[in-house]
Amino acid sequence: MSYGIGALPLVQPNGDVTMYEVYDPAPAREVSQTSHDGGVHFDAGVGIDAFEGAEMSGMRTGAGLPAATA
Protein backbone atom coordinates (compact mmCIF):
# COMPACT_ATOMS: atom_id res chain seq x y z
CA MET A 1 0.00 0.00 0.00
CA SER A 2 1.20 3.50 -0.81
CA TYR A 3 0.28 6.52 1.28
CA GLY A 4 1.24 10.19 1.52
CA ILE A 5 3.21 11.78 4.31
CA GLY A 6 1.90 15.34 4.30
CA ALA A 7 1.12 17.49 1.29
CA LEU A 8 2.59 20.91 0.58
CA PRO A 9 0.48 23.17 -1.71
CA LEU A 10 2.33 25.91 -3.56
CA VAL A 11 0.57 28.57 -5.67
CA GLN A 12 2.73 29.44 -8.67
CA PRO A 13 3.06 33.06 -9.91
CA ASN A 14 0.79 32.19 -12.89
CA GLY A 15 -1.97 30.87 -10.56
CA ASP A 16 -1.31 27.16 -11.04
CA VAL A 17 -1.39 25.09 -7.84
CA THR A 18 1.34 22.49 -7.37
CA MET A 19 1.08 19.89 -4.63
CA TYR A 20 4.29 18.34 -3.35
CA GLU A 21 3.97 15.14 -1.37
CA VAL A 22 6.22 12.44 0.01
CA TYR A 23 4.93 8.91 -0.60
CA ASP A 24 5.86 5.84 1.38
CA PRO A 25 6.56 2.86 1.78
CA ALA A 26 10.32 2.81 1.47
CA PRO A 27 11.99 3.94 -0.51
CA ALA A 28 10.03 7.15 0.14
CA ARG A 29 9.79 9.41 -2.89
CA GLU A 30 8.82 13.01 -3.56
CA VAL A 31 6.08 13.59 -6.14
CA SER A 32 4.44 16.74 -7.51
CA GLN A 33 1.12 17.29 -9.25
CA THR A 34 -0.04 20.57 -10.83
CA SER A 35 -3.54 21.97 -11.30
CA HIS A 36 -4.25 24.63 -13.92
CA ASP A 37 -7.86 25.19 -12.80
CA GLY A 38 -7.66 26.07 -9.11
CA GLY A 39 -7.39 22.51 -7.83
CA VAL A 40 -10.39 20.98 -9.58
CA HIS A 41 -8.20 18.67 -11.69
CA PHE A 42 -4.53 17.72 -11.32
CA ASP A 43 -2.00 16.50 -13.88
CA ALA A 44 -0.49 13.05 -13.41
CA GLY A 45 2.12 12.85 -10.64
CA VAL A 46 5.73 13.60 -11.55
CA GLY A 47 8.50 11.91 -9.59
CA ILE A 48 11.07 14.34 -8.23
CA ASP A 49 13.54 12.24 -6.26
CA ALA A 50 13.92 9.84 -3.38
CA PHE A 51 13.09 11.40 -0.01
CA GLU A 52 16.07 11.30 2.29
CA GLY A 53 14.84 13.25 5.29
CA ALA A 54 16.82 13.13 8.51
CA GLU A 55 15.57 13.15 12.07
CA MET A 56 16.28 16.31 14.02
CA SER A 57 16.63 16.24 17.77
CA GLY A 58 13.58 17.68 19.54
CA MET A 59 11.35 17.74 16.43
CA ARG A 60 7.98 16.02 16.70
CA THR A 61 7.65 15.44 12.94
CA GLY A 62 10.05 12.50 12.75
CA ALA A 63 12.02 12.82 9.52
CA GLY A 64 10.47 16.20 8.70
CA LEU A 65 8.58 17.26 5.59
CA PRO A 66 9.70 19.05 2.43
CA ALA A 67 9.34 22.83 2.08
CA ALA A 68 9.15 25.06 -0.99
CA THR A 69 8.89 28.68 -2.09
CA ALA A 70 7.98 30.33 -5.38
LUMLUMDREN-2810 file (N, C-alpha, C; in Angstrom, 1 decimal):
<atoms>
<atom><aa>M</aa><ch>A</ch><at>N</at><xx>0.8</xx><yy>-1.2</yy><zz>0.0</zz></atom>
<atom><aa>M</aa><ch>A</ch><at>CA</at><xx>0.0</xx><yy>0.0</yy><zz>0.0</zz></atom>
<atom><aa>M</aa><ch>A</ch><at>C</at><xx>0.9</xx><yy>1.2</yy><zz>0.0</zz></atom>
<atom><aa>S</aa><ch>A</ch><at>N</at><xx>0.5</xx><yy>2.2</yy><zz>-0.8</zz></atom>
<atom><aa>S</aa><ch>A</ch><at>CA</at><xx>1.2</xx><yy>3.5</yy><zz>-0.8</zz></atom>
<atom><aa>S</aa><ch>A</ch><at>C</at><xx>0.4</xx><yy>4.6</yy><zz>-0.1</zz></atom>
<atom><aa>Y</aa><ch>A</ch><at>N</at><xx>1.0</xx><yy>5.4</yy><zz>0.6</zz></atom>
<atom><aa>Y</aa><ch>A</ch><at>CA</at><xx>0.3</xx><yy>6.5</yy><zz>1.3</zz></atom>
<atom><aa>Y</aa><ch>A</ch><at>C</at><xx>1.2</xx><yy>7.8</yy><zz>1.3</zz></atom>
<atom><aa>G</aa><ch>A</ch><at>N</at><xx>0.5</xx><yy>8.9</yy><zz>1.5</zz></atom>
<atom><aa>G</aa><ch>A</ch><at>CA</at><xx>1.2</xx><yy>10.2</yy><zz>1.5</zz></atom>
<atom><aa>G</aa><ch>A</ch><at>C</at><xx>1.6</xx><yy>10.6</yy><zz>2.9</zz></atom>
<atom><aa>I</aa><ch>A</ch><at>N</at><xx>2.7</xx><yy>11.3</yy><zz>3.0</zz></atom>
<atom><aa>I</aa><ch>A</ch><at>CA</at><xx>3.2</xx><yy>11.8</yy><zz>4.3</zz></atom>
<atom><aa>I</aa><ch>A</ch><at>C</at><xx>3.2</xx><yy>13.3</yy><zz>4.3</zz></atom>
<atom><aa>G</aa><ch>A</ch><at>N</at><xx>2.0</xx><yy>13.9</yy><zz>4.3</zz></atom>
<atom><aa>G</aa><ch>A</ch><at>CA</at><xx>1.9</xx><yy>15.3</yy><zz>4.3</zz></atom>
<atom><aa>G</aa><ch>A</ch><at>C</at><xx>2.0</xx><yy>15.9</yy><zz>2.9</zz></atom>
<atom><aa>A</aa><ch>A</ch><at>N</at><xx>1.1</xx><yy>16.8</yy><zz>2.6</zz></atom>
<atom><aa>A</aa><ch>A</ch><at>CA</at><xx>1.1</xx><yy>17.5</yy><zz>1.3</zz></atom>
<atom><aa>A</aa><ch>A</ch><at>C</at><xx>1.4</xx><yy>19.0</yy><zz>1.5</zz></atom>
<atom><aa>L</aa><ch>A</ch><at>N</at><xx>2.2</xx><yy>19.5</yy><zz>0.5</zz></atom>
<atom><aa>L</aa><ch>A</ch><at>CA</at><xx>2.6</xx><yy>20.9</yy><zz>0.6</zz></atom>
<atom><aa>L</aa><ch>A</ch><at>C</at><xx>2.1</xx><yy>21.6</yy><zz>-0.7</zz></atom>
<atom><aa>P</aa><ch>A</ch><at>N</at><xx>1.0</xx><yy>22.4</yy><zz>-0.5</zz></atom>
<atom><aa>P</aa><ch>A</ch><at>CA</at><xx>0.5</xx><yy>23.2</yy><zz>-1.7</zz></atom>
<atom><aa>P</aa><ch>A</ch><at>C</at><xx>1.3</xx><yy>24.4</yy><zz>-1.9</zz></atom>
<atom><aa>L</aa><ch>A</ch><at>N</at><xx>1.6</xx><yy>24.7</yy><zz>-3.2</zz></atom>
<atom><aa>L</aa><ch>A</ch><at>CA</at><xx>2.3</xx><yy>25.9</yy><zz>-3.6</zz></atom>
<atom><aa>L</aa><ch>A</ch><at>C</at><xx>1.6</xx><yy>26.6</yy><zz>-4.7</zz></atom>
<atom><aa>V</aa><ch>A</ch><at>N</at><xx>1.2</xx><yy>27.8</yy><zz>-4.6</zz></atom>
<atom><aa>V</aa><ch>A</ch><at>CA</at><xx>0.6</xx><yy>28.6</yy><zz>-5.7</zz></atom>
<atom><aa>V</aa><ch>A</ch><at>C</at><xx>1.7</xx><yy>29.2</yy><zz>-6.5</zz></atom>
<atom><aa>Q</aa><ch>A</ch><at>N</at><xx>1.7</xx><yy>28.9</yy><zz>-7.8</zz></atom>
<atom><aa>Q</aa><ch>A</ch><at>CA</at><xx>2.7</xx><yy>29.4</yy><zz>-8.7</zz></atom>
<atom><aa>Q</aa><ch>A</ch><at>C</at><xx>2.4</xx><yy>30.9</yy><zz>-9.1</zz></atom>
<atom><aa>P</aa><ch>A</ch><at>N</at><xx>3.3</xx><yy>31.7</yy><zz>-9.5</zz></atom>
<atom><aa>P</aa><ch>A</ch><at>CA</at><xx>3.1</xx><yy>33.1</yy><zz>-9.9</zz></atom>
<atom><aa>P</aa><ch>A</ch><at>C</at><xx>2.0</xx><yy>33.2</yy><zz>-11.0</zz></atom>
<atom><aa>N</aa><ch>A</ch><at>N</at><xx>1.8</xx><yy>32.1</yy><zz>-11.8</zz></atom>
<atom><aa>N</aa><ch>A</ch><at>CA</at><xx>0.8</xx><yy>32.2</yy><zz>-12.9</zz></atom>
<atom><aa>N</aa><ch>A</ch><at>C</at><xx>-0.6</xx><yy>31.7</yy><zz>-12.4</zz></atom>
<atom><aa>G</aa><ch>A</ch><at>N</at><xx>-0.7</xx><yy>31.3</yy><zz>-11.1</zz></atom>
<atom><aa>G</aa><ch>A</ch><at>CA</at><xx>-2.0</xx><yy>30.9</yy><zz>-10.6</zz></atom>
<atom><aa>G</aa><ch>A</ch><at>C</at><xx>-2.1</xx><yy>29.4</yy><zz>-10.5</zz></atom>
<atom><aa>D</aa><ch>A</ch><at>N</at><xx>-1.3</xx><yy>28.6</yy><zz>-11.1</zz></atom>
<atom><aa>D</aa><ch>A</ch><at>CA</at><xx>-1.3</xx><yy>27.2</yy><zz>-11.0</zz></atom>
<atom><aa>D</aa><ch>A</ch><at>C</at><xx>-1.0</xx><yy>26.7</yy><zz>-9.6</zz></atom>
<atom><aa>V</aa><ch>A</ch><at>N</at><xx>-1.6</xx><yy>25.6</yy><zz>-9.2</zz></atom>
<atom><aa>V</aa><ch>A</ch><at>CA</at><xx>-1.4</xx><yy>25.1</yy><zz>-7.8</zz></atom>
<atom><aa>V</aa><ch>A</ch><at>C</at><xx>-0.6</xx><yy>23.8</yy><zz>-8.0</zz></atom>
<atom><aa>T</aa><ch>A</ch><at>N</at><xx>0.5</xx><yy>23.7</yy><zz>-7.3</zz></atom>
<atom><aa>T</aa><ch>A</ch><at>CA</at><xx>1.3</xx><yy>22.5</yy><zz>-7.4</zz></atom>
<atom><aa>T</aa><ch>A</ch><at>C</at><xx>1.4</xx><yy>21.9</yy><zz>-6.0</zz></atom>
<atom><aa>M</aa><ch>A</ch><at>N</at><xx>1.0</xx><yy>20.6</yy><zz>-5.9</zz></atom>
<atom><aa>M</aa><ch>A</ch><at>CA</at><xx>1.1</xx><yy>19.9</yy><zz>-4.6</zz></atom>
<atom><aa>M</aa><ch>A</ch><at>C</at><xx>2.3</xx><yy>19.0</yy><zz>-4.6</zz></atom>
<atom><aa>Y</aa><ch>A</ch><at>N</at><xx>3.1</xx><yy>19.2</yy><zz>-3.6</zz></atom>
<atom><aa>Y</aa><ch>A</ch><at>CA</at><xx>4.3</xx><yy>18.3</yy><zz>-3.4</zz></atom>
<atom><aa>Y</aa><ch>A</ch><at>C</at><xx>4.0</xx><yy>17.4</yy><zz>-2.2</zz></atom>
<atom><aa>E</aa><ch>A</ch><at>N</at><xx>4.3</xx><yy>16.1</yy><zz>-2.4</zz></atom>
<atom><aa>E</aa><ch>A</ch><at>CA</at><xx>4.0</xx><yy>15.1</yy><zz>-1.4</zz></atom>
<atom><aa>E</aa><ch>A</ch><at>C</at><xx>5.1</xx><yy>14.1</yy><zz>-1.3</zz></atom>
<atom><aa>V</aa><ch>A</ch><at>N</at><xx>5.3</xx><yy>13.5</yy><zz>-0.2</zz></atom>
<atom><aa>V</aa><ch>A</ch><at>CA</at><xx>6.2</xx><yy>12.4</yy><zz>0.0</zz></atom>
<atom><aa>V</aa><ch>A</ch><at>C</at><xx>5.4</xx><yy>11.2</yy><zz>0.2</zz></atom>
<atom><aa>Y</aa><ch>A</ch><at>N</at><xx>5.6</xx><yy>10.2</yy><zz>-0.7</zz></atom>
<atom><aa>Y</aa><ch>A</ch><at>CA</at><xx>4.9</xx><yy>8.9</yy><zz>-0.6</zz></atom>
<atom><aa>Y</aa><ch>A</ch><at>C</at><xx>5.8</xx><yy>7.8</yy><zz>0.0</zz></atom>
<atom><aa>D</aa><ch>A</ch><at>N</at><xx>5.2</xx><yy>7.0</yy><zz>0.8</zz></atom>
<atom><aa>D</aa><ch>A</ch><at>CA</at><xx>5.9</xx><yy>5.8</yy><zz>1.4</zz></atom>
<atom><aa>D</aa><ch>A</ch><at>C</at><xx>5.1</xx><yy>4.6</yy><zz>0.9</zz></atom>
<atom><aa>P</aa><ch>A</ch><at>N</at><xx>5.5</xx><yy>3.4</yy><zz>1.0</zz></atom>
<atom><aa>P</aa><ch>A</ch><at>CA</at><xx>6.6</xx><yy>2.9</yy><zz>1.8</zz></atom>
<atom><aa>P</aa><ch>A</ch><at>C</at><xx>7.9</xx><yy>3.0</yy><zz>1.1</zz></atom>
<atom><aa>A</aa><ch>A</ch><at>N</at><xx>8.9</xx><yy>2.6</yy><zz>1.9</zz></atom>
<atom><aa>A</aa><ch>A</ch><at>CA</at><xx>10.3</xx><yy>2.8</yy><zz>1.5</zz></atom>
<atom><aa>A</aa><ch>A</ch><at>C</at><xx>10.6</xx><yy>2.1</yy><zz>0.1</zz></atom>
<atom><aa>P</aa><ch>A</ch><at>N</at><xx>11.3</xx><yy>2.7</yy><zz>-0.7</zz></atom>
<atom><aa>P</aa><ch>A</ch><at>CA</at><xx>12.0</xx><yy>3.9</yy><zz>-0.5</zz></atom>
<atom><aa>P</aa><ch>A</ch><at>C</at><xx>11.0</xx><yy>5.1</yy><zz>-0.7</zz></atom>
<atom><aa>A</aa><ch>A</ch><at>N</at><xx>10.9</xx><yy>6.0</yy><zz>0.2</zz></atom>
<atom><aa>A</aa><ch>A</ch><at>CA</at><xx>10.0</xx><yy>7.1</yy><zz>0.1</zz></atom>
<atom><aa>A</aa><ch>A</ch><at>C</at><xx>10.5</xx><yy>8.0</yy><zz>-1.1</zz></atom>
<atom><aa>R</aa><ch>A</ch><at>N</at><xx>9.5</xx><yy>8.6</yy><zz>-1.7</zz></atom>
<atom><aa>R</aa><ch>A</ch><at>CA</at><xx>9.8</xx><yy>9.4</yy><zz>-2.9</zz></atom>
<atom><aa>R</aa><ch>A</ch><at>C</at><xx>8.9</xx><yy>10.7</yy><zz>-2.9</zz></atom>
<atom><aa>E</aa><ch>A</ch><at>N</at><xx>9.5</xx><yy>11.7</yy><zz>-3.4</zz></atom>
<atom><aa>E</aa><ch>A</ch><at>CA</at><xx>8.8</xx><yy>13.0</yy><zz>-3.6</zz></atom>
<atom><aa>E</aa><ch>A</ch><at>C</at><xx>8.1</xx><yy>13.1</yy><zz>-4.9</zz></atom>
<atom><aa>V</aa><ch>A</ch><at>N</at><xx>6.9</xx><yy>13.5</yy><zz>-4.9</zz></atom>
<atom><aa>V</aa><ch>A</ch><at>CA</at><xx>6.1</xx><yy>13.6</yy><zz>-6.1</zz></atom>
<atom><aa>V</aa><ch>A</ch><at>C</at><xx>5.4</xx><yy>15.0</yy><zz>-6.2</zz></atom>
<atom><aa>S</aa><ch>A</ch><at>N</at><xx>5.2</xx><yy>15.5</yy><zz>-7.4</zz></atom>
<atom><aa>S</aa><ch>A</ch><at>CA</at><xx>4.4</xx><yy>16.7</yy><zz>-7.5</zz></atom>
<atom><aa>S</aa><ch>A</ch><at>C</at><xx>3.3</xx><yy>16.5</yy><zz>-8.5</zz></atom>
<atom><aa>Q</aa><ch>A</ch><at>N</at><xx>2.2</xx><yy>17.3</yy><zz>-8.3</zz></atom>
<atom><aa>Q</aa><ch>A</ch><at>CA</at><xx>1.1</xx><yy>17.3</yy><zz>-9.2</zz></atom>
<atom><aa>Q</aa><ch>A</ch><at>C</at><xx>0.7</xx><yy>18.7</yy><zz>-9.4</zz></atom>
<atom><aa>T</aa><ch>A</ch><at>N</at><xx>0.3</xx><yy>19.2</yy><zz>-10.6</zz></atom>
<atom><aa>T</aa><ch>A</ch><at>CA</at><xx>0.0</xx><yy>20.6</yy><zz>-10.8</zz></atom>
<atom><aa>T</aa><ch>A</ch><at>C</at><xx>-1.5</xx><yy>20.7</yy><zz>-11.4</zz></atom>
<atom><aa>S</aa><ch>A</ch><at>N</at><xx>-2.2</xx><yy>21.7</yy><zz>-10.8</zz></atom>
<atom><aa>S</aa><ch>A</ch><at>CA</at><xx>-3.5</xx><yy>22.0</yy><zz>-11.3</zz></atom>
<atom><aa>S</aa><ch>A</ch><at>C</at><xx>-3.5</xx><yy>23.3</yy><zz>-12.0</zz></atom>
<atom><aa>H</aa><ch>A</ch><at>N</at><xx>-4.2</xx><yy>23.4</yy><zz>-13.2</zz></atom>
<atom><aa>H</aa><ch>A</ch><at>CA</at><xx>-4.2</xx><yy>24.6</yy><zz>-13.9</zz></atom>
<atom><aa>H</aa><ch>A</ch><at>C</at><xx>-5.6</xx><yy>25.3</yy><zz>-13.8</zz></atom>
<atom><aa>D</aa><ch>A</ch><at>N</at><xx>-6.5</xx><yy>24.7</yy><zz>-12.9</zz></atom>
<atom><aa>D</aa><ch>A</ch><at>CA</at><xx>-7.9</xx><yy>25.2</yy><zz>-12.8</zz></atom>
<atom><aa>D</aa><ch>A</ch><at>C</at><xx>-8.3</xx><yy>25.3</yy><zz>-11.3</zz></atom>
<atom><aa>G</aa><ch>A</ch><at>N</at><xx>-7.3</xx><yy>25.8</yy><zz>-10.5</zz></atom>
<atom><aa>G</aa><ch>A</ch><at>CA</at><xx>-7.7</xx><yy>26.1</yy><zz>-9.1</zz></atom>
<atom><aa>G</aa><ch>A</ch><at>C</at><xx>-7.8</xx><yy>24.8</yy><zz>-8.2</zz></atom>
<atom><aa>G</aa><ch>A</ch><at>N</at><xx>-7.3</xx><yy>23.7</yy><zz>-8.7</zz></atom>
<atom><aa>G</aa><ch>A</ch><at>CA</at><xx>-7.4</xx><yy>22.5</yy><zz>-7.8</zz></atom>
<atom><aa>G</aa><ch>A</ch><at>C</at><xx>-8.5</xx><yy>21.6</yy><zz>-8.2</zz></atom>
<atom><aa>V</aa><ch>A</ch><at>N</at><xx>-9.3</xx><yy>21.9</yy><zz>-9.2</zz></atom>
<atom><aa>V</aa><ch>A</ch><at>CA</at><xx>-10.4</xx><yy>21.0</yy><zz>-9.6</zz></atom>
<atom><aa>V</aa><ch>A</ch><at>C</at><xx>-9.8</xx><yy>19.7</yy><zz>-10.2</zz></atom>
<atom><aa>H</aa><ch>A</ch><at>N</at><xx>-8.9</xx><yy>19.8</yy><zz>-11.1</zz></atom>
<atom><aa>H</aa><ch>A</ch><at>CA</at><xx>-8.2</xx><yy>18.7</yy><zz>-11.7</zz></atom>
<atom><aa>H</aa><ch>A</ch><at>C</at><xx>-6.7</xx><yy>18.8</yy><zz>-11.5</zz></atom>
<atom><aa>F</aa><ch>A</ch><at>N</at><xx>-6.0</xx><yy>17.7</yy><zz>-11.4</zz></atom>
<atom><aa>F</aa><ch>A</ch><at>CA</at><xx>-4.5</xx><yy>17.7</yy><zz>-11.3</zz></atom>
<atom><aa>F</aa><ch>A</ch><at>C</at><xx>-3.9</xx><yy>16.9</yy><zz>-12.4</zz></atom>
<atom><aa>D</aa><ch>A</ch><at>N</at><xx>-2.8</xx><yy>17.3</yy><zz>-12.9</zz></atom>
<atom><aa>D</aa><ch>A</ch><at>CA</at><xx>-2.0</xx><yy>16.5</yy><zz>-13.9</zz></atom>
<atom><aa>D</aa><ch>A</ch><at>C</at><xx>-1.5</xx><yy>15.2</yy><zz>-13.2</zz></atom>
<atom><aa>A</aa><ch>A</ch><at>N</at><xx>-1.1</xx><yy>14.3</yy><zz>-14.0</zz></atom>
<atom><aa>A</aa><ch>A</ch><at>CA</at><xx>-0.5</xx><yy>13.1</yy><zz>-13.4</zz></atom>
<atom><aa>A</aa><ch>A</ch><at>C</at><xx>0.7</xx><yy>13.4</yy><zz>-12.5</zz></atom>
<atom><aa>G</aa><ch>A</ch><at>N</at><xx>1.0</xx><yy>12.6</yy><zz>-11.5</zz></atom>
<atom><aa>G</aa><ch>A</ch><at>CA</at><xx>2.1</xx><yy>12.8</yy><zz>-10.6</zz></atom>
<atom><aa>G</aa><ch>A</ch><at>C</at><xx>3.4</xx><yy>12.7</yy><zz>-11.4</zz></atom>
<atom><aa>V</aa><ch>A</ch><at>N</at><xx>4.4</xx><yy>13.6</yy><zz>-11.0</zz></atom>
<atom><aa>V</aa><ch>A</ch><at>CA</at><xx>5.7</xx><yy>13.6</yy><zz>-11.6</zz></atom>
<atom><aa>V</aa><ch>A</ch><at>C</at><xx>6.7</xx><yy>13.3</yy><zz>-10.4</zz></atom>
<atom><aa>G</aa><ch>A</ch><at>N</at><xx>7.5</xx><yy>12.2</yy><zz>-10.6</zz></atom>
<atom><aa>G</aa><ch>A</ch><at>CA</at><xx>8.5</xx><yy>11.9</yy><zz>-9.6</zz></atom>
<atom><aa>G</aa><ch>A</ch><at>C</at><xx>9.6</xx><yy>12.9</yy><zz>-9.6</zz></atom>
<atom><aa>I</aa><ch>A</ch><at>N</at><xx>10.0</xx><yy>13.4</yy><zz>-8.4</zz></atom>
<atom><aa>I</aa><ch>A</ch><at>CA</at><xx>11.1</xx><yy>14.3</yy><zz>-8.2</zz></atom>
<atom><aa>I</aa><ch>A</ch><at>C</at><xx>12.4</xx><yy>13.6</yy><zz>-7.8</zz></atom>
<atom><aa>D</aa><ch>A</ch><at>N</at><xx>12.3</xx><yy>12.9</yy><zz>-6.7</zz></atom>
<atom><aa>D</aa><ch>A</ch><at>CA</at><xx>13.5</xx><yy>12.2</yy><zz>-6.3</zz></atom>
<atom><aa>D</aa><ch>A</ch><at>C</at><xx>13.2</xx><yy>11.4</yy><zz>-5.1</zz></atom>
<atom><aa>A</aa><ch>A</ch><at>N</at><xx>14.1</xx><yy>10.6</yy><zz>-4.6</zz></atom>
<atom><aa>A</aa><ch>A</ch><at>CA</at><xx>13.9</xx><yy>9.8</yy><zz>-3.4</zz></atom>
<atom><aa>A</aa><ch>A</ch><at>C</at><xx>13.9</xx><yy>10.8</yy><zz>-2.2</zz></atom>
<atom><aa>F</aa><ch>A</ch><at>N</at><xx>13.1</xx><yy>10.5</yy><zz>-1.2</zz></atom>
<atom><aa>F</aa><ch>A</ch><at>CA</at><xx>13.1</xx><yy>11.4</yy><zz>0.0</zz></atom>
<atom><aa>F</aa><ch>A</ch><at>C</at><xx>14.1</xx><yy>10.9</yy><zz>1.0</zz></atom>
<atom><aa>E</aa><ch>A</ch><at>N</at><xx>15.0</xx><yy>11.7</yy><zz>1.3</zz></atom>
<atom><aa>E</aa><ch>A</ch><at>CA</at><xx>16.1</xx><yy>11.3</yy><zz>2.3</zz></atom>
<atom><aa>E</aa><ch>A</ch><at>C</at><xx>16.1</xx><yy>12.2</yy><zz>3.5</zz></atom>
<atom><aa>G</aa><ch>A</ch><at>N</at><xx>14.9</xx><yy>12.4</yy><zz>4.1</zz></atom>
<atom><aa>G</aa><ch>A</ch><at>CA</at><xx>14.8</xx><yy>13.3</yy><zz>5.3</zz></atom>
<atom><aa>G</aa><ch>A</ch><at>C</at><xx>15.7</xx><yy>12.7</yy><zz>6.4</zz></atom>
<atom><aa>A</aa><ch>A</ch><at>N</at><xx>16.0</xx><yy>13.5</yy><zz>7.4</zz></atom>
<atom><aa>A</aa><ch>A</ch><at>CA</at><xx>16.8</xx><yy>13.1</yy><zz>8.5</zz></atom>
<atom><aa>A</aa><ch>A</ch><at>C</at><xx>16.1</xx><yy>13.6</yy><zz>9.8</zz></atom>
<atom><aa>E</aa><ch>A</ch><at>N</at><xx>16.2</xx><yy>12.8</yy><zz>10.8</zz></atom>
<atom><aa>E</aa><ch>A</ch><at>CA</at><xx>15.6</xx><yy>13.2</yy><zz>12.1</zz></atom>
<atom><aa>E</aa><ch>A</ch><at>C</at><xx>16.4</xx><yy>14.3</yy><zz>12.7</zz></atom>
<atom><aa>M</aa><ch>A</ch><at>N</at><xx>15.6</xx><yy>15.2</yy><zz>13.3</zz></atom>
<atom><aa>M</aa><ch>A</ch><at>CA</at><xx>16.3</xx><yy>16.3</yy><zz>14.0</zz></atom>
<atom><aa>M</aa><ch>A</ch><at>C</at><xx>15.9</xx><yy>16.2</yy><zz>15.5</zz></atom>
<atom><aa>S</aa><ch>A</ch><at>N</at><xx>16.9</xx><yy>16.3</yy><zz>16.3</zz></atom>
<atom><aa>S</aa><ch>A</ch><at>CA</at><xx>16.6</xx><yy>16.2</yy><zz>17.8</zz></atom>
<atom><aa>S</aa><ch>A</ch><at>C</at><xx>15.6</xx><yy>17.3</yy><zz>18.2</zz></atom>
<atom><aa>G</aa><ch>A</ch><at>N</at><xx>14.6</xx><yy>16.8</yy><zz>19.0</zz></atom>
<atom><aa>G</aa><ch>A</ch><at>CA</at><xx>13.6</xx><yy>17.7</yy><zz>19.5</zz></atom>
<atom><aa>G</aa><ch>A</ch><at>C</at><xx>12.4</xx><yy>18.0</yy><zz>18.6</zz></atom>
<atom><aa>M</aa><ch>A</ch><at>N</at><xx>12.5</xx><yy>17.5</yy><zz>17.4</zz></atom>
<atom><aa>M</aa><ch>A</ch><at>CA</at><xx>11.3</xx><yy>17.7</yy><zz>16.4</zz></atom>
<atom><aa>M</aa><ch>A</ch><at>C</at><xx>10.3</xx><yy>16.6</yy><zz>16.6</zz></atom>
<atom><aa>R</aa><ch>A</ch><at>N</at><xx>9.0</xx><yy>17.0</yy><zz>16.5</zz></atom>
<atom><aa>R</aa><ch>A</ch><at>CA</at><xx>8.0</xx><yy>16.0</yy><zz>16.7</zz></atom>
<atom><aa>R</aa><ch>A</ch><at>C</at><xx>7.5</xx><yy>15.5</yy><zz>15.4</zz></atom>
<atom><aa>T</aa><ch>A</ch><at>N</at><xx>8.1</xx><yy>15.9</yy><zz>14.3</zz></atom>
<atom><aa>T</aa><ch>A</ch><at>CA</at><xx>7.7</xx><yy>15.4</yy><zz>12.9</zz></atom>
<atom><aa>T</aa><ch>A</ch><at>C</at><xx>8.4</xx><yy>14.3</yy><zz>12.4</zz></atom>
<atom><aa>G</aa><ch>A</ch><at>N</at><xx>9.3</xx><yy>13.6</yy><zz>13.2</zz></atom>
<atom><aa>G</aa><ch>A</ch><at>CA</at><xx>10.0</xx><yy>12.5</yy><zz>12.8</zz></atom>
<atom><aa>G</aa><ch>A</ch><at>C</at><xx>11.1</xx><yy>13.0</yy><zz>11.8</zz></atom>
<atom><aa>A</aa><ch>A</ch><at>N</at><xx>11.0</xx><yy>12.5</yy><zz>10.5</zz></atom>
<atom><aa>A</aa><ch>A</ch><at>CA</at><xx>12.0</xx><yy>12.8</yy><zz>9.5</zz></atom>
<atom><aa>A</aa><ch>A</ch><at>C</at><xx>11.8</xx><yy>14.2</yy><zz>8.9</zz></atom>
<atom><aa>G</aa><ch>A</ch><at>N</at><xx>10.7</xx><yy>14.9</yy><zz>9.3</zz></atom>
<atom><aa>G</aa><ch>A</ch><at>CA</at><xx>10.5</xx><yy>16.2</yy><zz>8.7</zz></atom>
<atom><aa>G</aa><ch>A</ch><at>C</at><xx>9.7</xx><yy>16.1</yy><zz>7.4</zz></atom>
<atom><aa>L</aa><ch>A</ch><at>N</at><xx>9.3</xx><yy>17.2</yy><zz>6.8</zz></atom>
<atom><aa>L</aa><ch>A</ch><at>CA</at><xx>8.6</xx><yy>17.3</yy><zz>5.6</zz></atom>
<atom><aa>L</aa><ch>A</ch><at>C</at><xx>9.3</xx><yy>18.3</yy><zz>4.7</zz></atom>
<atom><aa>P</aa><ch>A</ch><at>N</at><xx>9.1</xx><yy>18.1</yy><zz>3.4</zz></atom>
<atom><aa>P</aa><ch>A</ch><at>CA</at><xx>9.7</xx><yy>19.1</yy><zz>2.4</zz></atom>
<atom><aa>P</aa><ch>A</ch><at>C</at><xx>9.1</xx><yy>20.4</yy><zz>2.5</zz></atom>
<atom><aa>A</aa><ch>A</ch><at>N</at><xx>9.8</xx><yy>21.5</yy><zz>2.1</zz></atom>
<atom><aa>A</aa><ch>A</ch><at>CA</at><xx>9.3</xx><yy>22.8</yy><zz>2.1</zz></atom>
<atom><aa>A</aa><ch>A</ch><at>C</at><xx>9.7</xx><yy>23.4</yy><zz>0.7</zz></atom>
<atom><aa>A</aa><ch>A</ch><at>N</at><xx>8.9</xx><yy>24.4</yy><zz>0.3</zz></atom>
<atom><aa>A</aa><ch>A</ch><at>CA</at><xx>9.1</xx><yy>25.1</yy><zz>-1.0</zz></atom>
<atom><aa>A</aa><ch>A</ch><at>C</at><xx>8.8</xx><yy>26.5</yy><zz>-0.9</zz></atom>
<atom><aa>T</aa><ch>A</ch><at>N</at><xx>9.2</xx><yy>27.3</yy><zz>-1.9</zz></atom>
<atom><aa>T</aa><ch>A</ch><at>CA</at><xx>8.9</xx><yy>28.7</yy><zz>-2.1</zz></atom>
<atom><aa>T</aa><ch>A</ch><at>C</at><xx>8.9</xx><yy>29.0</yy><zz>-3.6</zz></atom>
<atom><aa>A</aa><ch>A</ch><at>N</at><xx>8.0</xx><yy>30.0</yy><zz>-4.0</zz></atom>
<atom><aa>A</aa><ch>A</ch><at>CA</at><xx>8.0</xx><yy>30.3</yy><zz>-5.4</zz></atom>
<atom><aa>A</aa><ch>A</ch><at>C</at><xx>8.9</xx><yy>31.5</yy><zz>-5.6</zz></atom>
</atoms>
